[in-house]
Amino acid sequence: MIYIVIIINIISLFIYKRDKGLAIKNKFRISEKTLVSMSIIAPFGALLGMKRYRHKTKKIKFKFAIILGFILYIGIIYIIYTKNLLNYL
């Protein structure tokens, strides 16, 4: 399960990298909806992508989405460990 989380966050990082590259070249870009979704689903990769590539760092909705993603991750981890769901995964 941890491998899936790592892979999704790596994909998120590369999506931010790709969108930054497209922005520099002034080409058709990845939609903000996709970037915000990735920020919620994979906040580690999104945050790293924002900081590493200086992309979308001033947009409040992206910061909010990353915080929401971290809260969701913490909630899921809490539920898994308190309900002892690791035995079922």
Helices and strands as residue ranges (DSSP letters): H 2-24, H 32-41, H 43-53, H 60-82, G 85-88
